[in-house]
Amino acid sequence: MSKSKSIARDMNVVSRMQTSVAEWLASENLLVSSLIEERVSNLQVARMVHAFVACTAMVVWASFSLVGTVLSLLWFGLSLYLCRKGGKS
């Protein structure tokens, strides 16, 4: 019986954590919103950072390897697609 209570309590913790993360992702990012004077959510900022990191990787790999450059180009394209997709599922 105590094992089922422990599992239920763990599921409740995970559920609350998922809710907290979802609320944080939906909330407004004040820094970026004030810079571009438009409402921007934390999820949108995370997607922009993802695109920036992918672009940086593509530029770095361009000096070393064609294969790495092509893979990072694909990664960058995917990150831009996710940015364009926005909040739509």
C-alpha positions as a Markdown table, in Angstrom:
| # | Residue | x | y | z |
|---|---|---|---|---|
| 1 | Met | 0.0 | 0.0 | 0.0 |
| 2 | Ser | 2.8 | 2.4 | 0.8 |
| 3 | Lys | 4.4 | 1.8 | -2.6 |
| 4 | Ser | 1.3 | 2.9 | -4.4 |
| 5 | Lys | 1.1 | 6.0 | -2.2 |
| 6 | Ser | 4.7 | 6.8 | -3.1 |
| 7 | Ile | 4.0 | 6.4 | -6.8 |
| 8 | Ala | 1.0 | 8.6 | -6.6 |
| 9 | Arg | 3.0 | 11.2 | -4.7 |
| 10 | Asp | 5.8 | 11.1 | -7.3 |
| 11 | Met | 3.2 | 11.5 | -10.1 |
| 12 | Asn | 1.8 | 14.5 | -8.3 |
| 13 | Val | 5.3 | 16.1 | -8.1 |
| 14 | Val | 5.9 | 15.5 | -11.8 |
| 15 | Ser | 2.5 | 16.9 | -12.7 |
| 16 | Arg | 3.1 | 20.0 | -10.6 |
| 17 | Met | 6.6 | 20.4 | -12.2 |
| 18 | Gln | 5.1 | 20.1 | -15.7 |
| 19 | Thr | 2.5 | 22.7 | -14.8 |
| 20 | Ser | 5.1 | 25.1 | -13.5 |
| 21 | Val | 7.3 | 24.7 | -16.6 |
| 22 | Ala | 4.3 | 25.2 | -18.9 |
| 23 | Glu | 3.4 | 28.3 | -17.0 |
| 24 | Trp | 6.9 | 29.7 | -17.2 |
| 25 | Leu | 7.2 | 29.0 | -20.9 |
| 26 | Ala | 3.9 | 30.8 | -21.5 |
| 27 | Ser | 4.8 | 33.8 | -19.4 |
| 28 | Glu | 6.2 | 37.0 | -20.9 |
| 29 | Asn | 10.0 | 37.5 | -21.2 |
| 30 | Leu | 10.4 | 41.1 | -20.0 |
| 31 | Leu | 13.9 | 41.7 | -21.3 |
| 32 | Val | 13.3 | 40.7 | -24.9 |
| 33 | Ser | 9.8 | 42.2 | -24.8 |
| 34 | Ser | 11.1 | 45.5 | -23.7 |
| 35 | Leu | 13.9 | 45.4 | -26.4 |
| 36 | Ile | 11.6 | 44.7 | -29.3 |
| 37 | Glu | 8.5 | 46.4 | -27.9 |
| 38 | Glu | 6.3 | 43.4 | -28.5 |
| 39 | Arg | 5.1 | 40.6 | -26.2 |
| 40 | Val | 7.5 | 37.7 | -26.4 |
| 41 | Ser | 7.1 | 34.5 | -24.4 |
| 42 | Asn | 9.8 | 32.5 | -22.8 |
| 43 | Leu | 9.1 | 29.7 | -25.2 |
| 44 | Gln | 9.7 | 32.1 | -28.2 |
| 45 | Val | 13.0 | 33.2 | -26.6 |
| 46 | Ala | 14.1 | 29.6 | -26.1 |
| 47 | Arg | 13.4 | 29.0 | -29.7 |
| 48 | Met | 15.4 | 32.1 | -30.8 |
| 49 | Val | 18.3 | 30.9 | -28.6 |
| 50 | His | 18.1 | 27.5 | -30.2 |
| 51 | Ala | 18.4 | 29.1 | -33.7 |
| 52 | Phe | 21.3 | 31.2 | -32.6 |
| 53 | Val | 23.2 | 28.2 | -31.2 |
| 54 | Ala | 22.5 | 26.2 | -34.4 |
| 55 | Cys | 23.7 | 29.1 | -36.5 |
| 56 | Thr | 26.9 | 29.5 | -34.4 |
| 57 | Ala | 27.6 | 25.8 | -34.8 |
| 58 | Met | 27.1 | 26.0 | -38.5 |
| 59 | Val | 29.6 | 28.9 | -38.7 |
| 60 | Val | 32.2 | 27.1 | -36.5 |
| 61 | Trp | 31.8 | 23.8 | -38.5 |
| 62 | Ala | 32.3 | 25.6 | -41.8 |
| 63 | Ser | 36.0 | 25.9 | -40.9 |
| 64 | Phe | 36.5 | 22.2 | -40.2 |
| 65 | Ser | 34.3 | 19.8 | -42.1 |
| 66 | Leu | 31.8 | 19.7 | -44.9 |
| 67 | Val | 29.8 | 17.0 | -43.2 |
| 68 | Gly | 29.6 | 19.0 | -40.0 |
| 69 | Thr | 28.6 | 22.1 | -41.9 |
| 70 | Val | 25.8 | 20.2 | -43.7 |
| 71 | Leu | 24.5 | 18.6 | -40.5 |
| 72 | Ser | 24.5 | 22.0 | -38.7 |
| 73 | Leu | 22.8 | 23.6 | -41.7 |
| 74 | Leu | 20.0 | 21.0 | -41.3 |
| 75 | Trp | 19.9 | 21.7 | -37.6 |
| 76 | Phe | 19.7 | 25.4 | -38.3 |
| 77 | Gly | 16.9 | 24.9 | -40.8 |
| 78 | Leu | 15.0 | 22.8 | -38.2 |
| 79 | Ser | 15.4 | 25.5 | -35.6 |
| 80 | Leu | 14.2 | 28.2 | -38.0 |
| 81 | Tyr | 11.2 | 26.0 | -38.8 |
| 82 | Leu | 10.4 | 25.7 | -35.1 |
| 83 | Cys | 10.7 | 29.5 | -34.7 |
| 84 | Arg | 8.4 | 30.1 | -37.6 |
| 85 | Lys | 6.0 | 27.5 | -36.3 |
| 86 | Gly | 5.7 | 29.6 | -33.2 |
| 87 | Gly | 3.3 | 28.4 | -30.5 |
| 88 | Lys | 1.3 | 26.1 | -32.8 |
| 89 | Ser | 1.4 | 22.4 | -32.0 |
